[in-house]
Amino acid sequence: MLFEFGVFEIGIKDIVDILLVAGMLYWAFKLLKRSGAVNLFWGILMIVVIWFLVCFVFDLELTGAIFNYILSIGAIALVVIFQEELRNLIYRFGSQLTFRKFRRARASAADEEMRQQLITACLHMSRSKTGALIVLQHGNNLREFEDTGEYINADVSARLVENIFFKNTPLHDGALIIADHKIVAAACILPVSKDTDIPAHFGLRHRAALGITEKTDALAIVVSEETGKISVAKGSELREITPDQLAHAFV
């Protein structure tokens, strides 16, 4: 099937091709925006547009050869510059292939008990404006982040969580990581998101919560020390929630 637009004929394959390119450009824009390099995206896009005009519209052989050389070298340079972002993308893509529905089906009474303890702790810390950052491991292993803190290996209890984040305790600064219904480690250092769209009133804890969800499929819960508000980061998205919504954040 062909559609005629003046001198151009566009078929189904051409439409699919255009949609694929648009999708790749949108993905590249989001990736570079999250990395704080959105201006680089516009620069690359401008170079590609000029290359297309030179090679395929005006058919300038010498200038086109120079642009082809620049683009071939530039592609290698971009892979080197953004190797961490590309690694995180592949890592997150692989995490989507895990059988999440199967894992949800295996939810037990231990899951519910852990959630209730965390909800209780977060509500108490919210009322007292005690800053906290709690990370729950899902499919991706968080060992590299656990190694940056102090290992605890204790059952999840509201009192223990509150004591860890009590303002003057040695472990209050950093993230608490929970895996397999256990508090694995505290005072852990997390990667900080470079997303420029994060509201200014969100602090370093919120950026760290978003950062860990950009790199893994973990769930992060933040209690603001300034306002006492609770926020949840999941799937590279950060949002404030009410205490009543906290129970649904684990789903």
matplotlib code that plots the C-alpha trace (Angstrom):
import matplotlib.pyplot as plt

x = [0.0, 1.4, 0.5, 1.4, 2.4, 3.4, 6.5, 6.9, 5.5, 5.3, 4.6, 3.8, 7.5, 8.4, 5.9, 7.3, 10.8, 9.9, 8.2, 11.3, 13.6, 11.2, 11.2, 15.0, 15.3, 12.9, 14.8, 18.1, 16.6, 15.3, 18.7, 20.7, 18.2, 18.5, 22.3, 22.2, 23.4, 20.3, 22.2, 24.4, 21.3, 20.4, 23.9, 24.1, 20.6, 21.7, 24.9, 22.8, 20.3, 23.2, 24.7, 21.4, 21.0, 24.6, 24.7, 21.1, 19.5, 22.4, 24.6, 27.9, 30.4, 33.5, 31.6, 29.6, 32.8, 34.0, 30.7, 30.7, 34.2, 33.2, 30.0, 31.9, 34.5, 31.8, 29.7, 32.7, 33.3, 29.7, 29.8, 33.0, 31.5, 28.1, 29.2, 27.7, 24.3, 24.3, 25.3, 22.4, 20.0, 20.9, 20.8, 17.3, 16.1, 17.3, 15.5, 12.2, 12.6, 12.4, 9.1, 7.7, 4.2, 5.5, 7.3, 4.2, 2.3, 4.7, 4.0, 3.7, 2.8, 6.4, 5.9, 2.8, 4.5, 7.5, 5.2, 3.3, 6.5, 7.8, 4.5, 4.5, 8.1, 7.5, 4.3, 6.1, 9.2, 6.9, 5.2, 8.5, 10.1, 12.9, 14.7, 14.9, 15.8, 14.7, 15.4, 13.7, 15.4, 13.3, 14.9, 18.3, 20.9, 22.1, 25.3, 27.5, 25.5, 25.3, 29.1, 29.2, 27.4, 27.4, 25.9, 23.2, 21.3, 18.3, 14.6, 12.6, 10.9, 9.5, 11.5, 14.8, 14.2, 13.3, 16.4, 18.6, 17.4, 17.3, 19.1, 22.2, 22.9, 26.0, 23.9, 21.2, 23.0, 22.6, 20.2, 18.8, 18.7, 16.1, 16.3, 14.5, 12.6, 15.9, 17.5, 20.8, 22.7, 22.5, 24.3, 24.7, 25.8, 23.6, 24.1, 22.6, 20.3, 21.3, 17.7, 17.2, 13.4, 13.6, 11.8, 14.1, 12.4, 13.6, 16.9, 19.8, 17.8, 15.2, 17.9, 19.6, 16.2, 15.6, 19.2, 18.9, 15.6, 17.3, 19.9, 17.9, 14.3, 14.3, 11.7, 12.8, 10.9, 11.9, 10.8, 11.7, 13.5, 12.2, 8.6, 7.9, 6.3, 6.7, 7.9, 8.3, 10.7, 10.0, 10.8, 12.8, 9.8, 9.6, 6.3, 5.0, 2.3, 0.0, 0.3, -2.8, -1.2, 1.9, 0.4, -0.2, 3.4, 4.7, 2.5]
y = [0.0, 3.4, 6.9, 9.7, 13.1, 15.3, 13.7, 11.4, 7.9, 6.5, 2.8, 0.9, 0.0, 3.7, 4.5, 1.8, 3.0, 6.6, 5.4, 3.3, 6.3, 8.6, 6.0, 5.8, 9.6, 9.8, 7.1, 8.9, 12.2, 10.7, 8.9, 12.1, 14.3, 12.0, 12.2, 16.0, 16.2, 17.2, 19.9, 17.2, 15.5, 18.6, 19.0, 15.4, 15.8, 18.9, 17.2, 14.2, 16.6, 18.4, 15.1, 14.0, 17.2, 17.1, 13.4, 12.7, 16.0, 18.1, 15.1, 16.9, 14.1, 15.7, 17.3, 14.1, 12.0, 14.3, 14.0, 10.3, 10.1, 12.4, 10.4, 7.1, 8.4, 10.2, 7.0, 5.3, 8.3, 8.4, 4.7, 5.5, 8.6, 7.1, 3.6, 3.8, 5.0, 2.2, -0.4, 0.8, 0.7, -2.9, -3.8, -2.4, -4.1, -7.4, -6.8, -6.5, -10.1, -11.5, -13.2, -10.5, -11.9, -15.3, -13.6, -11.8, -15.0, -16.3, -13.5, -14.8, -13.8, -12.6, -10.1, -8.6, -8.5, -6.7, -4.2, -3.5, -2.9, -0.5, 1.4, 1.8, 3.1, 5.5, 6.9, 7.5, 9.1, 11.2, 12.7, 13.3, 14.6, 12.1, 11.8, 8.3, 6.4, 2.8, 0.6, -2.7, -5.2, -6.8, -8.7, -7.0, -7.8, -4.8, -6.2, -3.5, -0.9, -3.0, -3.2, 0.6, 0.5, -1.5, -5.0, -5.7, -8.8, -8.4, -8.9, -6.0, -4.2, -0.7, 0.1, -1.0, 1.1, 4.1, 3.7, 3.4, 6.7, 8.5, 11.8, 11.3, 7.6, 6.6, 4.8, 7.4, 9.0, 6.9, 4.2, 1.2, -1.8, -4.6, -8.0, -11.3, -9.8, -8.8, -5.5, -6.3, -3.1, 0.5, 3.8, 2.6, 5.0, 5.2, 6.7, 10.2, 10.9, 13.6, 14.1, 17.8, 17.5, 16.7, 19.5, 21.8, 21.1, 17.4, 16.9, 14.5, 11.6, 12.0, 12.1, 9.0, 7.2, 8.1, 7.2, 3.6, 3.1, 4.3, 1.6, -1.2, -2.4, -1.6, 0.3, 3.3, 5.1, 8.5, 10.4, 14.1, 15.6, 19.1, 18.4, 14.9, 14.0, 10.5, 9.9, 6.7, 6.1, 3.2, 2.6, 5.9, 7.9, 9.8, 10.9, 12.2, 10.1, 10.4, 8.1, 6.3, 5.5, 4.0, 0.5, 0.5, 1.5, -2.0, -3.5]
z = [0.0, -1.0, -0.1, -2.5, -1.1, -4.1, -5.6, -2.6, -2.2, 1.3, 1.9, 5.1, 5.5, 5.3, 8.0, 10.2, 9.5, 10.5, 13.7, 14.7, 14.1, 16.1, 18.9, 19.0, 19.0, 21.9, 23.8, 23.2, 24.4, 27.6, 28.2, 27.7, 29.6, 32.6, 32.4, 32.4, 28.8, 26.9, 25.0, 23.6, 22.1, 20.2, 19.0, 17.7, 16.1, 14.3, 13.0, 11.8, 10.0, 8.3, 7.3, 5.8, 3.8, 2.6, 1.6, 0.4, -0.6, -2.1, -2.8, -2.0, -2.3, -0.6, 2.2, 2.6, 2.9, 5.7, 7.5, 7.2, 8.7, 11.6, 12.3, 12.3, 14.8, 16.8, 17.2, 18.9, 21.1, 22.2, 23.2, 25.3, 26.9, 27.7, 28.5, 32.0, 30.7, 28.1, 30.7, 32.9, 30.0, 29.1, 32.8, 33.2, 30.0, 31.3, 34.6, 32.6, 31.5, 35.0, 36.0, 38.2, 38.1, 39.2, 42.1, 43.2, 43.2, 45.8, 48.2, 51.7, 55.2, 55.7, 52.9, 54.6, 58.0, 56.5, 54.8, 58.0, 59.9, 57.3, 57.0, 60.8, 60.8, 57.9, 59.5, 62.8, 61.1, 58.9, 62.0, 63.7, 60.5, 60.7, 57.4, 56.0, 52.8, 52.5, 49.5, 48.8, 46.6, 43.9, 41.0, 40.7, 43.2, 45.3, 46.6, 45.2, 47.1, 50.3, 50.4, 50.8, 54.2, 57.4, 57.3, 59.8, 58.7, 61.0, 60.8, 59.7, 62.6, 62.9, 66.1, 64.5, 61.4, 63.4, 65.6, 62.6, 61.2, 64.6, 63.9, 66.1, 65.5, 63.4, 60.7, 60.1, 57.1, 54.0, 52.7, 54.4, 52.1, 52.6, 50.8, 51.4, 54.4, 56.1, 56.8, 55.0, 55.4, 56.6, 55.8, 52.2, 49.5, 46.4, 43.0, 42.7, 39.7, 37.3, 36.0, 35.5, 35.9, 39.6, 41.5, 43.4, 46.8, 46.6, 48.4, 48.2, 49.6, 46.9, 44.2, 45.6, 45.6, 42.0, 41.2, 42.5, 40.6, 37.4, 37.7, 39.2, 39.6, 43.3, 45.2, 47.3, 50.0, 51.2, 54.3, 54.1, 57.0, 56.2, 55.6, 56.8, 53.5, 52.1, 48.5, 46.5, 43.7, 41.3, 37.6, 37.4, 38.6, 41.9, 43.4, 46.7, 48.3, 51.3, 54.3, 53.2, 49.8, 51.3, 51.5, 47.8, 47.0, 47.6, 44.9]

ax = plt.figure().add_subplot(projection="3d")
ax.plot(x, y, z, "-o")
ax.set_aspect("equal")
plt.show()
